[in-house]
Amino acid sequence: MKHARQRGIALLVAIVMFAIATTVAAAITYNKAMAARRAAATFTLEQALQAGMAAESFAAVVLEDNGNKNKTQLNDAWAEPFGPVEIEGTGVWIQAQLEDLTGRFNLNSIVALQGPPLNTYKVDTHQYEVFQAILSALDIDLRYADLLVDWIDPDSQPEPQGGEDTMYMTQMPPYRPPNTFITHTSELLALPGFGAANYAKIAPLVTALPNDEKVNTCTASGLVLDVTQNDPQGNVAYRNVNLKQYREKGCWPINSDYIDGIIDAKAKVAAQPRIAEKSSWFRLRTNIRIGTAEFVLYSVLFREPNNRVRTIQRSFGSE
Protein backbone atom coordinates (compact mmCIF):
# COMPACT_ATOMS: atom_id res chain seq x y z
CA MET A 1 0.00 0.00 0.00
CA LYS A 2 2.83 2.37 0.96
CA HIS A 3 4.71 1.47 -2.23
CA ALA A 4 1.66 2.25 -4.39
CA ARG A 5 1.22 5.65 -2.74
CA GLN A 6 4.87 6.53 -3.51
CA ARG A 7 4.40 5.63 -7.18
CA GLY A 8 1.43 8.02 -7.32
CA ILE A 9 3.52 10.83 -5.89
CA ALA A 10 6.29 10.19 -8.41
CA LEU A 11 3.77 10.36 -11.25
CA LEU A 12 2.40 13.67 -9.94
CA VAL A 13 5.90 15.13 -9.68
CA ALA A 14 6.62 13.98 -13.23
CA ILE A 15 3.45 15.65 -14.53
CA VAL A 16 4.30 18.91 -12.74
CA MET A 17 7.86 18.87 -14.07
CA PHE A 18 6.57 18.22 -17.58
CA ALA A 19 4.10 21.13 -17.30
CA ILE A 20 6.86 23.46 -16.09
CA ALA A 21 9.20 22.36 -18.88
CA THR A 22 6.43 22.86 -21.46
CA THR A 23 5.69 26.35 -20.12
CA VAL A 24 9.38 27.31 -20.15
CA ALA A 25 9.82 25.94 -23.67
CA ALA A 26 6.75 27.82 -24.90
CA ALA A 27 8.01 31.06 -23.31
CA ILE A 28 11.44 30.63 -24.89
CA THR A 29 9.90 29.89 -28.30
CA TYR A 30 7.58 32.91 -28.02
CA ASN A 31 10.40 35.25 -26.97
CA LYS A 32 12.59 34.02 -29.82
CA ALA A 33 9.77 34.52 -32.30
CA MET A 34 9.11 38.04 -30.98
CA ALA A 35 12.83 38.86 -31.07
CA ALA A 36 13.00 37.67 -34.68
CA ARG A 37 9.95 39.73 -35.57
CA ARG A 38 11.35 42.83 -33.87
CA ALA A 39 14.63 42.36 -35.70
CA ALA A 40 12.79 42.00 -39.01
CA ALA A 41 10.70 45.09 -38.29
CA THR A 42 13.79 47.10 -37.33
CA PHE A 43 15.59 45.95 -40.48
CA THR A 44 12.56 46.82 -42.64
CA LEU A 45 12.27 50.26 -41.02
CA GLU A 46 15.96 50.87 -41.65
CA GLN A 47 15.46 49.82 -45.27
CA ALA A 48 12.57 52.26 -45.55
CA LEU A 49 14.65 55.07 -44.07
CA GLN A 50 17.50 54.40 -46.51
CA ALA A 51 15.01 54.36 -49.40
CA GLY A 52 13.56 57.64 -48.17
CA MET A 53 17.02 59.17 -47.97
CA ALA A 54 17.65 58.05 -51.54
CA ALA A 55 14.48 59.91 -52.55
CA GLU A 56 15.76 62.96 -50.65
CA SER A 57 19.01 62.85 -52.60
CA PHE A 58 17.16 62.68 -55.90
CA ALA A 59 14.90 65.57 -54.84
CA ALA A 60 17.97 67.59 -53.84
CA VAL A 61 19.43 67.19 -57.34
CA VAL A 62 16.18 68.40 -58.91
CA LEU A 63 15.89 71.37 -56.55
CA GLU A 64 19.53 72.35 -57.07
CA ASP A 65 19.04 72.34 -60.83
CA ASN A 66 15.95 74.51 -60.38
CA GLY A 67 17.71 76.91 -58.01
CA ASN A 68 19.23 79.00 -60.79
CA LYS A 69 15.78 80.13 -61.92
CA ASN A 70 14.31 83.39 -60.66
CA LYS A 71 10.94 81.84 -59.84
CA THR A 72 9.77 78.66 -58.14
CA GLN A 73 6.70 77.63 -60.09
CA LEU A 74 4.52 74.57 -60.45
CA ASN A 75 5.22 73.84 -64.11
CA ASP A 76 8.88 73.06 -63.38
CA ALA A 77 10.40 69.59 -62.98
CA TRP A 78 10.59 69.73 -59.16
CA ALA A 79 6.77 69.75 -58.89
CA GLU A 80 6.27 66.59 -60.96
CA PRO A 81 5.52 63.37 -59.03
CA PHE A 82 8.20 60.67 -59.12
CA GLY A 83 7.44 56.96 -59.46
CA PRO A 84 6.36 54.52 -58.36
CA VAL A 85 9.65 52.84 -59.25
CA GLU A 86 11.55 49.89 -57.84
CA ILE A 87 15.04 50.35 -56.47
CA GLU A 88 16.78 47.86 -58.74
CA GLY A 89 17.29 44.44 -57.24
CA THR A 90 15.88 45.27 -53.79
CA GLY A 91 12.13 44.75 -54.04
CA VAL A 92 11.71 48.21 -52.53
CA TRP A 93 9.24 50.52 -54.30
CA ILE A 94 9.16 54.29 -53.82
CA GLN A 95 6.89 57.10 -54.93
CA ALA A 96 7.66 60.74 -54.09
CA GLN A 97 6.17 64.22 -54.41
CA LEU A 98 7.65 67.62 -53.53
CA GLU A 99 5.58 70.53 -52.21
CA ASP A 100 6.55 74.15 -51.73
CA LEU A 101 6.05 74.93 -48.02
CA THR A 102 6.17 78.68 -48.64
CA GLY A 103 2.89 78.29 -50.47
CA ARG A 104 1.31 77.95 -47.01
CA PHE A 105 0.73 80.33 -44.10
CA ASN A 106 3.72 80.29 -41.74
CA LEU A 107 2.45 79.91 -38.15
CA ASN A 108 5.66 81.38 -36.72
CA SER A 109 5.09 84.63 -38.61
CA ILE A 110 2.27 85.56 -36.23
CA VAL A 111 4.94 87.25 -34.09
CA ALA A 112 7.70 89.63 -35.15
CA LEU A 113 10.80 91.04 -33.53
CA GLN A 114 10.12 94.43 -31.97
CA GLY A 115 13.07 96.83 -31.79
CA PRO A 116 14.26 98.90 -28.82
CA PRO A 117 13.28 99.29 -26.09
CA LEU A 118 11.48 95.91 -26.18
CA ASN A 119 13.86 93.79 -28.29
CA THR A 120 11.50 90.84 -28.08
CA TYR A 121 8.91 89.04 -30.17
CA LYS A 122 5.38 90.44 -30.04
CA VAL A 123 2.25 89.91 -32.10
CA ASP A 124 2.51 90.90 -35.78
CA THR A 125 -0.80 92.62 -36.50
CA HIS A 126 -0.87 91.85 -40.23
CA GLN A 127 -0.08 88.16 -39.82
CA TYR A 128 -2.41 87.90 -36.83
CA GLU A 129 -5.28 89.15 -38.99
CA VAL A 130 -4.28 86.81 -41.81
CA PHE A 131 -4.39 83.83 -39.44
CA GLN A 132 -7.78 84.95 -38.12
CA ALA A 133 -9.03 85.09 -41.72
CA ILE A 134 -7.89 81.48 -42.25
CA LEU A 135 -9.65 80.40 -39.04
CA SER A 136 -12.82 82.22 -40.09
CA ALA A 137 -12.79 80.66 -43.57
CA LEU A 138 -12.48 77.18 -42.00
CA ASP A 139 -15.11 77.86 -39.33
CA ILE A 140 -12.60 77.54 -36.47
CA ASP A 141 -12.86 79.64 -33.29
CA LEU A 142 -10.92 82.91 -33.72
CA ARG A 143 -9.58 82.73 -30.16
CA TYR A 144 -6.93 80.30 -31.43
CA ALA A 145 -5.11 83.25 -32.97
CA ASP A 146 -4.56 84.68 -29.47
CA LEU A 147 -3.68 81.25 -28.11
CA LEU A 148 -1.09 80.76 -30.85
CA VAL A 149 0.50 84.15 -30.09
CA ASP A 150 0.82 83.23 -26.40
CA TRP A 151 2.16 79.78 -27.32
CA ILE A 152 5.04 81.42 -29.22
CA ASP A 153 5.79 84.83 -27.68
CA PRO A 154 8.33 84.83 -24.82
CA ASP A 155 6.36 86.91 -22.30
CA SER A 156 3.93 85.70 -19.63
CA GLN A 157 1.22 88.27 -20.37
CA PRO A 158 -1.77 86.56 -22.06
CA GLU A 159 -3.54 88.03 -25.08
CA PRO A 160 -7.23 89.00 -24.59
CA GLN A 161 -8.46 85.49 -25.54
CA GLY A 162 -5.18 83.70 -25.03
CA GLY A 163 -3.51 81.97 -22.13
CA GLU A 164 -0.15 81.45 -20.50
CA ASP A 165 1.14 79.11 -17.77
CA THR A 166 -1.85 79.58 -15.47
CA MET A 167 -4.27 78.20 -18.07
CA TYR A 168 -2.07 75.32 -19.24
CA MET A 169 -1.29 74.17 -15.71
CA THR A 170 -5.01 73.48 -15.22
CA GLN A 171 -5.09 71.03 -18.14
CA MET A 172 -5.12 67.27 -17.57
CA PRO A 173 -2.25 66.49 -17.59
CA PRO A 174 -0.79 69.96 -16.87
CA TYR A 175 1.92 71.38 -19.14
CA ARG A 176 3.49 74.71 -20.04
CA PRO A 177 3.58 76.64 -23.32
CA PRO A 178 7.07 76.63 -24.86
CA ASN A 179 7.15 80.43 -25.43
CA THR A 180 9.27 79.95 -28.51
CA PHE A 181 8.83 79.19 -32.22
CA ILE A 182 7.10 75.95 -33.09
CA THR A 183 8.87 73.26 -35.10
CA HIS A 184 5.86 71.31 -36.36
CA THR A 185 2.30 72.30 -37.20
CA SER A 186 0.98 69.49 -34.98
CA GLU A 187 1.75 71.74 -32.00
CA LEU A 188 -1.63 73.32 -32.75
CA LEU A 189 -3.12 70.21 -31.14
CA ALA A 190 -1.62 71.34 -27.84
CA LEU A 191 -3.87 74.42 -27.82
CA PRO A 192 -6.80 73.64 -25.47
CA GLY A 193 -9.74 72.15 -27.33
CA PHE A 194 -8.27 72.57 -30.82
CA GLY A 195 -8.88 68.93 -31.66
CA ALA A 196 -8.15 66.59 -34.55
CA ALA A 197 -11.11 67.79 -36.65
CA ASN A 198 -9.85 71.39 -36.74
CA TYR A 199 -6.30 70.23 -37.36
CA ALA A 200 -7.38 68.13 -40.34
CA LYS A 201 -8.97 71.22 -41.90
CA ILE A 202 -6.08 73.61 -41.34
CA ALA A 203 -3.05 71.32 -41.78
CA PRO A 204 -2.85 71.61 -45.61
CA LEU A 205 -2.76 75.42 -45.34
CA VAL A 206 -0.13 76.03 -42.65
CA THR A 207 3.53 75.34 -42.01
CA ALA A 208 6.19 76.04 -39.37
CA LEU A 209 9.19 77.88 -40.84
CA PRO A 210 11.49 80.70 -39.72
CA ASN A 211 9.16 83.59 -38.96
CA ASP A 212 10.46 85.90 -41.70
CA GLU A 213 9.77 83.50 -44.60
CA LYS A 214 7.54 84.92 -47.34
CA VAL A 215 4.55 83.44 -49.20
CA ASN A 216 5.28 82.36 -52.77
CA THR A 217 2.41 83.65 -54.90
CA CYS A 218 3.39 81.23 -57.67
CA THR A 219 2.53 78.17 -55.55
CA ALA A 220 0.14 79.30 -52.79
CA SER A 221 -3.45 78.09 -52.64
CA GLY A 222 -6.31 80.42 -53.46
CA LEU A 223 -7.31 80.82 -49.81
CA VAL A 224 -3.76 81.68 -48.73
CA LEU A 225 -3.47 84.21 -51.56
CA ASP A 226 -6.73 85.89 -50.54
CA VAL A 227 -5.99 86.15 -46.83
CA THR A 228 -2.38 87.29 -47.33
CA GLN A 229 -3.70 90.37 -49.11
CA ASN A 230 -5.63 91.19 -45.91
CA ASP A 231 -7.60 93.74 -47.91
CA PRO A 232 -10.71 95.05 -46.10
CA GLN A 233 -12.03 96.32 -49.42
CA GLY A 234 -11.13 93.24 -51.43
CA ASN A 235 -13.00 90.06 -52.28
CA VAL A 236 -12.26 86.35 -52.65
CA ALA A 237 -10.31 86.90 -55.85
CA TYR A 238 -8.29 83.68 -55.93
CA ARG A 239 -9.95 80.90 -53.95
CA ASN A 240 -12.65 80.44 -56.60
CA VAL A 241 -10.20 80.47 -59.52
CA ASN A 242 -8.79 77.41 -61.30
CA LEU A 243 -5.19 78.08 -60.31
CA LYS A 244 -3.89 74.88 -61.92
CA GLN A 245 -5.03 76.06 -65.33
CA TYR A 246 -3.39 79.48 -64.95
CA ARG A 247 -0.14 77.98 -63.68
CA GLU A 248 0.38 75.51 -66.50
CA LYS A 249 2.56 78.05 -68.33
CA GLY A 250 4.36 79.62 -65.37
CA CYS A 251 4.02 81.73 -62.24
CA TRP A 252 0.56 83.09 -61.53
CA PRO A 253 -0.16 85.57 -60.11
CA ILE A 254 3.16 87.36 -60.37
CA ASN A 255 3.95 89.63 -57.44
CA SER A 256 3.26 92.90 -59.23
CA ASP A 257 -0.21 91.82 -60.39
CA TYR A 258 -0.97 90.41 -56.95
CA ILE A 259 -0.12 93.69 -55.22
CA ASP A 260 -1.99 95.73 -57.86
CA GLY A 261 -5.10 93.72 -57.00
CA ILE A 262 -5.15 95.07 -53.44
CA ILE A 263 -7.50 98.07 -53.15
CA ASP A 264 -6.76 99.33 -49.64
CA ALA A 265 -3.56 101.41 -49.59
CA LYS A 266 -2.45 100.29 -46.10
CA ALA A 267 -3.08 96.64 -46.94
CA LYS A 268 -1.02 97.03 -50.12
CA VAL A 269 1.96 98.39 -48.18
CA ALA A 270 1.65 95.65 -45.52
CA ALA A 271 1.38 92.79 -48.04
CA GLN A 272 4.33 93.83 -50.23
CA PRO A 273 7.11 92.52 -47.93
CA ARG A 274 5.17 89.31 -47.25
CA ILE A 275 5.38 87.80 -50.73
CA ALA A 276 8.02 86.39 -53.07
CA GLU A 277 8.32 84.34 -56.25
CA LYS A 278 11.17 82.03 -55.22
CA SER A 279 11.17 79.44 -52.46
CA SER A 280 13.73 77.84 -50.17
CA TRP A 281 11.62 75.41 -48.12
CA PHE A 282 10.07 72.22 -49.47
CA ARG A 283 8.40 69.11 -48.10
CA LEU A 284 9.06 65.73 -49.69
CA ARG A 285 6.49 62.98 -49.16
CA THR A 286 7.93 59.55 -49.95
CA ASN A 287 5.72 56.46 -50.03
CA ILE A 288 7.81 53.31 -49.55
CA ARG A 289 6.61 49.73 -50.01
CA ILE A 290 8.71 46.75 -48.91
CA GLY A 291 6.85 43.49 -49.44
CA THR A 292 3.51 44.01 -47.71
CA ALA A 293 4.82 46.77 -45.42
CA GLU A 294 4.17 50.39 -46.35
CA PHE A 295 5.80 53.51 -44.93
CA VAL A 296 5.40 57.25 -45.49
CA LEU A 297 8.40 59.50 -44.84
CA TYR A 298 7.97 63.27 -44.66
CA SER A 299 11.19 65.26 -45.17
CA VAL A 300 11.59 69.03 -44.85
CA LEU A 301 14.25 70.25 -47.29
CA PHE A 302 15.98 73.63 -47.25
CA ARG A 303 17.61 75.12 -50.34
CA GLU A 304 20.42 77.45 -49.34
CA PRO A 305 21.31 80.64 -51.25
CA ASN A 306 24.10 78.72 -53.03
CA ASN A 307 21.41 76.18 -54.12
CA ARG A 308 22.80 73.40 -51.92
CA VAL A 309 19.90 71.37 -50.47
CA ARG A 310 19.93 69.77 -47.03
CA THR A 311 17.39 67.85 -44.96
CA ILE A 312 16.17 69.71 -41.88
CA GLN A 313 13.54 67.36 -40.48
CA ARG A 314 12.21 63.83 -40.99
CA SER A 315 9.12 62.08 -39.65
CA PHE A 316 7.51 58.73 -40.44
CA GLY A 317 3.77 58.66 -40.99
CA SER A 318 3.09 62.23 -39.86
CA GLU A 319 3.34 65.51 -41.74
C-alpha positions in Angstrom: 0.0 0.0 0.0 2.8 2.4 1.0 4.7 1.5 -2.2 1.7 2.2 -4.4 1.2 5.7 -2.7 4.9 6.5 -3.5 4.4 5.6 -7.2 1.4 8.0 -7.3 3.5 10.8 -5.9 6.3 10.2 -8.4 3.8 10.4 -11.3 2.4 13.7 -9.9 5.9 15.1 -9.7 6.6 14.0 -13.2 3.5 15.6 -14.5 4.3 18.9 -12.7 7.9 18.9 -14.1 6.6 18.2 -17.6 4.1 21.1 -17.3 6.9 23.5 -16.1 9.2 22.4 -18.9 6.4 22.9 -21.5 5.7 26.4 -20.1 9.4 27.3 -20.2 9.8 25.9 -23.7 6.7 27.8 -24.9 8.0 31.1 -23.3 11.4 30.6 -24.9 9.9 29.9 -28.3 7.6 32.9 -28.0 10.4 35.2 -27.0 12.6 34.0 -29.8 9.8 34.5 -32.3 9.1 38.0 -31.0 12.8 38.9 -31.1 13.0 37.7 -34.7 10.0 39.7 -35.6 11.3 42.8 -33.9 14.6 42.4 -35.7 12.8 42.0 -39.0 10.7 45.1 -38.3 13.8 47.1 -37.3 15.6 46.0 -40.5 12.6 46.8 -42.6 12.3 50.3 -41.0 16.0 50.9 -41.7 15.5 49.8 -45.3 12.6 52.3 -45.6 14.7 55.1 -44.1 17.5 54.4 -46.5 15.0 54.4 -49.4 13.6 57.6 -48.2 17.0 59.2 -48.0 17.7 58.0 -51.5 14.5 59.9 -52.6 15.8 63.0 -50.7 19.0 62.9 -52.6 17.2 62.7 -55.9 14.9 65.6 -54.8 18.0 67.6 -53.8 19.4 67.2 -57.3 16.2 68.4 -58.9 15.9 71.4 -56.5 19.5 72.3 -57.1 19.0 72.3 -60.8 16.0 74.5 -60.4 17.7 76.9 -58.0 19.2 79.0 -60.8 15.8 80.1 -61.9 14.3 83.4 -60.7 10.9 81.8 -59.8 9.8 78.7 -58.1 6.7 77.6 -60.1 4.5 74.6 -60.5 5.2 73.8 -64.1 8.9 73.1 -63.4 10.4 69.6 -63.0 10.6 69.7 -59.2 6.8 69.8 -58.9 6.3 66.6 -61.0 5.5 63.4 -59.0 8.2 60.7 -59.1 7.4 57.0 -59.5 6.4 54.5 -58.4 9.7 52.8 -59.3 11.5 49.9 -57.8 15.0 50.4 -56.5 16.8 47.9 -58.7 17.3 44.4 -57.2 15.9 45.3 -53.8 12.1 44.7 -54.0 11.7 48.2 -52.5 9.2 50.5 -54.3 9.2 54.3 -53.8 6.9 57.1 -54.9 7.7 60.7 -54.1 6.2 64.2 -54.4 7.6 67.6 -53.5 5.6 70.5 -52.2 6.6 74.2 -51.7 6.1 74.9 -48.0 6.2 78.7 -48.6 2.9 78.3 -50.5 1.3 77.9 -47.0 0.7 80.3 -44.1 3.7 80.3 -41.7 2.5 79.9 -38.2 5.7 81.4 -36.7 5.1 84.6 -38.6 2.3 85.6 -36.2 4.9 87.3 -34.1 7.7 89.6 -35.2 10.8 91.0 -33.5 10.1 94.4 -32.0 13.1 96.8 -31.8 14.3 98.9 -28.8 13.3 99.3 -26.1 11.5 95.9 -26.2 13.9 93.8 -28.3 11.5 90.8 -28.1 8.9 89.0 -30.2 5.4 90.4 -30.0 2.2 89.9 -32.1 2.5 90.9 -35.8 -0.8 92.6 -36.5 -0.9 91.8 -40.2 -0.1 88.2 -39.8 -2.4 87.9 -36.8 -5.3 89.2 -39.0 -4.3 86.8 -41.8 -4.4 83.8 -39.4 -7.8 85.0 -38.1 -9.0 85.1 -41.7 -7.9 81.5 -42.3 -9.6 80.4 -39.0 -12.8 82.2 -40.1 -12.8 80.7 -43.6 -12.5 77.2 -42.0 -15.1 77.9 -39.3 -12.6 77.5 -36.5 -12.9 79.6 -33.3 -10.9 82.9 -33.7 -9.6 82.7 -30.2 -6.9 80.3 -31.4 -5.1 83.3 -33.0 -4.6 84.7 -29.5 -3.7 81.2 -28.1 -1.1 80.8 -30.9 0.5 84.1 -30.1 0.8 83.2 -26.4 2.2 79.8 -27.3 5.0 81.4 -29.2 5.8 84.8 -27.7 8.3 84.8 -24.8 6.4 86.9 -22.3 3.9 85.7 -19.6 1.2 88.3 -20.4 -1.8 86.6 -22.1 -3.5 88.0 -25.1 -7.2 89.0 -24.6 -8.5 85.5 -25.5 -5.2 83.7 -25.0 -3.5 82.0 -22.1 -0.2 81.4 -20.5 1.1 79.1 -17.8 -1.9 79.6 -15.5 -4.3 78.2 -18.1 -2.1 75.3 -19.2 -1.3 74.2 -15.7 -5.0 73.5 -15.2 -5.1 71.0 -18.1 -5.1 67.3 -17.6 -2.3 66.5 -17.6 -0.8 70.0 -16.9 1.9 71.4 -19.1 3.5 74.7 -20.0 3.6 76.6 -23.3 7.1 76.6 -24.9 7.1 80.4 -25.4 9.3 80.0 -28.5 8.8 79.2 -32.2 7.1 76.0 -33.1 8.9 73.3 -35.1 5.9 71.3 -36.4 2.3 72.3 -37.2 1.0 69.5 -35.0 1.7 71.7 -32.0 -1.6 73.3 -32.7 -3.1 70.2 -31.1 -1.6 71.3 -27.8 -3.9 74.4 -27.8 -6.8 73.6 -25.5 -9.7 72.2 -27.3 -8.3 72.6 -30.8 -8.9 68.9 -31.7 -8.1 66.6 -34.6 -11.1 67.8 -36.7 -9.9 71.4 -36.7 -6.3 70.2 -37.4 -7.4 68.1 -40.3 -9.0 71.2 -41.9 -6.1 73.6 -41.3 -3.1 71.3 -41.8 -2.9 71.6 -45.6 -2.8 75.4 -45.3 -0.1 76.0 -42.6 3.5 75.3 -42.0 6.2 76.0 -39.4 9.2 77.9 -40.8 11.5 80.7 -39.7 9.2 83.6 -39.0 10.5 85.9 -41.7 9.8 83.5 -44.6 7.5 84.9 -47.3 4.6 83.4 -49.2 5.3 82.4 -52.8 2.4 83.7 -54.9 3.4 81.2 -57.7 2.5 78.2 -55.6 0.1 79.3 -52.8 -3.4 78.1 -52.6 -6.3 80.4 -53.5 -7.3 80.8 -49.8 -3.8 81.7 -48.7 -3.5 84.2 -51.6 -6.7 85.9 -50.5 -6.0 86.1 -46.8 -2.4 87.3 -47.3 -3.7 90.4 -49.1 -5.6 91.2 -45.9 -7.6 93.7 -47.9 -10.7 95.0 -46.1 -12.0 96.3 -49.4 -11.1 93.2 -51.4 -13.0 90.1 -52.3 -12.3 86.4 -52.6 -10.3 86.9 -55.8 -8.3 83.7 -55.9 -10.0 80.9 -54.0 -12.7 80.4 -56.6 -10.2 80.5 -59.5 -8.8 77.4 -61.3 -5.2 78.1 -60.3 -3.9 74.9 -61.9 -5.0 76.1 -65.3 -3.4 79.5 -65.0 -0.1 78.0 -63.7 0.4 75.5 -66.5 2.6 78.0 -68.3 4.4 79.6 -65.4 4.0 81.7 -62.2 0.6 83.1 -61.5 -0.2 85.6 -60.1 3.2 87.4 -60.4 4.0 89.6 -57.4 3.3 92.9 -59.2 -0.2 91.8 -60.4 -1.0 90.4 -57.0 -0.1 93.7 -55.2 -2.0 95.7 -57.9 -5.1 93.7 -57.0 -5.1 95.1 -53.4 -7.5 98.1 -53.1 -6.8 99.3 -49.6 -3.6 101.4 -49.6 -2.4 100.3 -46.1 -3.1 96.6 -46.9 -1.0 97.0 -50.1 2.0 98.4 -48.2 1.6 95.7 -45.5 1.4 92.8 -48.0 4.3 93.8 -50.2 7.1 92.5 -47.9 5.2 89.3 -47.3 5.4 87.8 -50.7 8.0 86.4 -53.1 8.3 84.3 -56.2 11.2 82.0 -55.2 11.2 79.4 -52.5 13.7 77.8 -50.2 11.6 75.4 -48.1 10.1 72.2 -49.5 8.4 69.1 -48.1 9.1 65.7 -49.7 6.5 63.0 -49.2 7.9 59.5 -49.9 5.7 56.5 -50.0 7.8 53.3 -49.6 6.6 49.7 -50.0 8.7 46.7 -48.9 6.8 43.5 -49.4 3.5 44.0 -47.7 4.8 46.8 -45.4 4.2 50.4 -46.4 5.8 53.5 -44.9 5.4 57.2 -45.5 8.4 59.5 -44.8 8.0 63.3 -44.7 11.2 65.3 -45.2 11.6 69.0 -44.8 14.3 70.3 -47.3 16.0 73.6 -47.3 17.6 75.1 -50.3 20.4 77.5 -49.3 21.3 80.6 -51.3 24.1 78.7 -53.0 21.4 76.2 -54.1 22.8 73.4 -51.9 19.9 71.4 -50.5 19.9 69.8 -47.0 17.4 67.9 -45.0 16.2 69.7 -41.9 13.5 67.4 -40.5 12.2 63.8 -41.0 9.1 62.1 -39.6 7.5 58.7 -40.4 3.8 58.7 -41.0 3.1 62.2 -39.9 3.3 65.5 -41.7 
